[in-house]
Amino acid sequence: MENKATLGYVKPTDEQLATMQKFREMMGEVFAEMKTLPPNRGLSIALGKFEESAMWLNKSITNNC
């Protein structure tokens, strides 16, 4: 079985870029709303995990393995 995973940069196609931008805008709205909440440790962790999920989403869009 061939492993298509990569540790290097994968240049997204124009279609993938459009998909990434669509999700970036939606997630940006949610992120902004989250930041209106009173600051606390839980929110800090949630914001960090949300940023991490955006990164993994982009990887999943560009690496269709």
Backbone hydrogen bonds, N-H to C=O, Kabsch-Sander energy under -0.5 kcal/mol:
donor,donor_aa,acceptor,acceptor_aa,energy
4,K,2,E,-0.7
11,K,9,Y,-0.5
17,L,13,T,-2.7
18,A,14,D,-2.0
19,T,15,E,-2.0
20,M,16,Q,-2.9
21,Q,17,L,-2.5
22,K,18,A,-2.1
23,F,19,T,-2.1
24,R,20,M,-2.5
25,E,21,Q,-2.3
26,M,22,K,-1.9
27,M,23,F,-3.2
28,G,24,R,-2.1
29,E,25,E,-1.6
30,V,26,M,-1.6
31,F,27,M,-2.9
32,A,28,G,-2.4
33,E,29,E,-2.0
34,M,30,V,-2.6
35,K,31,F,-1.9
36,T,33,E,-1.3
37,L,34,M,-1.6
44,S,40,N,-2.2
45,I,41,R,-2.3
46,A,42,G,-2.6
47,L,43,L,-3.0
48,G,44,S,-2.1
49,K,45,I,-2.7
50,F,46,A,-2.2
51,E,47,L,-2.3
52,E,48,G,-2.2
53,S,49,K,-2.5
54,A,50,F,-1.7
55,M,51,E,-1.8
56,W,52,E,-2.3
57,L,53,S,-2.2
58,N,54,A,-2.1
59,K,55,M,-2.0
60,S,56,W,-2.4
61,I,57,L,-1.9
62,T,58,N,-2.1
63,N,59,K,-2.2
64,N,62,T,-0.7
65,C,63,N,-2.5
